[in-house]
Amino acid sequence: MSCGEPHETDCSEVLDHLYEFLDHEMPDSDCTKFETHFEECSPCLEKYGLEQAVKKLVKRCCGHDDVPTDLRAKVMGRIDLIRSGQAVPEHDLTAAPPEPEQSAAQRRSAPSPSPQES
């Protein structure tokens, strides 16, 4: 999305970092650049307003649930890995390792379970 007008801060940069702005997770200097951009660019201002409304709705409808401590720790750990530039594993680091898949030959050679007698 772009209004087609030149801006000091490009529309794509604003939209890429919109949630950081909404969540107050960016430096004040960047916030000021974004606020200036919203004053100049009605499409980005509209997108900002929409995302802000969605965030408020989610908070109102779902904001009463407590986040489990272990989930919060996992999420924060992943965020720290991403910010440090380290590779982020695709699987859950705290979960038990996945069971290895059996090959077709292993499945054929495995003994069949016998029916239990009563």
C-alpha positions in Angstrom: 0.0 0.0 0.0 1.3 3.4 -0.9 -0.4 6.7 -1.5 2.1 7.4 -4.4 3.5 10.5 -2.7 7.2 10.7 -1.6 7.7 10.7 2.2 10.7 10.9 4.4 9.7 7.5 5.8 8.5 5.1 3.0 5.0 3.6 3.3 6.4 0.0 3.2 8.7 0.7 6.2 5.8 2.1 8.2 3.6 -0.8 7.4 6.4 -3.4 8.1 6.8 -1.9 11.6 3.2 -0.9 12.3 2.8 -3.4 15.2 6.0 -2.2 16.8 4.6 1.3 16.7 1.2 0.1 18.1 2.9 -1.8 20.9 5.3 1.1 21.8 8.3 -1.2 21.0 10.3 1.3 19.0 12.6 4.2 19.9 10.9 7.6 20.3 12.7 9.0 17.2 11.1 6.3 15.0 7.7 7.0 16.7 8.0 10.6 15.7 8.8 9.6 12.1 5.8 7.4 12.0 3.5 10.1 13.5 4.7 12.5 10.8 4.1 9.9 8.1 0.5 9.4 9.4 -0.1 13.1 9.2 1.0 13.1 5.5 -0.4 9.7 4.3 -4.1 8.9 4.6 -3.8 5.3 3.4 -1.3 4.5 6.1 -3.3 6.4 8.7 -6.3 4.4 7.7 -4.4 1.1 8.1 -3.0 2.3 11.4 -6.6 3.1 12.6 -7.9 -0.3 11.5 -5.0 -2.2 13.2 -5.5 -0.1 16.4 -9.2 -1.0 16.4 -8.5 -4.7 16.0 -6.0 -4.6 18.8 -8.5 -2.9 21.1 -11.2 -5.4 20.2 -8.9 -8.4 20.8 -7.8 -6.9 24.2 -11.5 -6.4 25.2 -12.6 -9.9 24.1 -9.5 -11.9 25.0 -7.5 -9.7 27.4 -8.8 -11.4 30.5 -7.0 -14.7 30.0 -3.8 -15.2 31.8 -0.9 -16.4 29.7 0.8 -19.5 31.2 4.2 -18.6 32.5 6.0 -21.3 30.5 4.4 -20.1 27.3 5.5 -16.5 28.0 9.1 -17.8 28.7 9.1 -19.8 25.4 7.9 -16.8 23.4 10.3 -14.4 25.0 13.2 -16.9 24.4 12.3 -17.1 20.7 12.2 -13.3 20.5 15.6 -13.1 22.1 17.0 -15.6 19.6 15.6 -13.7 16.7 16.9 -10.3 17.9 20.3 -11.8 18.5 20.4 -13.1 14.9 20.7 -16.7 15.9 19.0 -19.5 14.0 15.6 -20.2 15.4 14.7 -23.9 15.4 11.4 -24.9 13.7 10.4 -27.2 16.6 9.6 -26.5 20.2 12.9 -26.6 22.2 11.2 -27.7 25.4 9.0 -30.4 23.9 10.0 -34.1 23.9 11.8 -35.0 20.7 9.5 -36.3 18.0 9.2 -40.1 17.6 11.3 -41.3 14.6 9.2 -42.6 11.8 9.4 -46.3 11.1 10.3 -47.4 7.6 7.9 -49.8 5.8 10.4 -52.6 6.4 10.4 -52.0 10.1 6.6 -51.9 10.3 6.4 -55.3 8.4 8.9 -56.9 10.7 7.4 -55.7 13.9 5.4 -58.3 15.8 1.7 -57.9 15.7 0.0 -57.3 19.0 -1.7 -60.4 20.3 -5.3 -60.2 21.5 -5.5 -60.4 25.3 -7.5 -63.2 26.8 -10.2 -62.4 29.3 
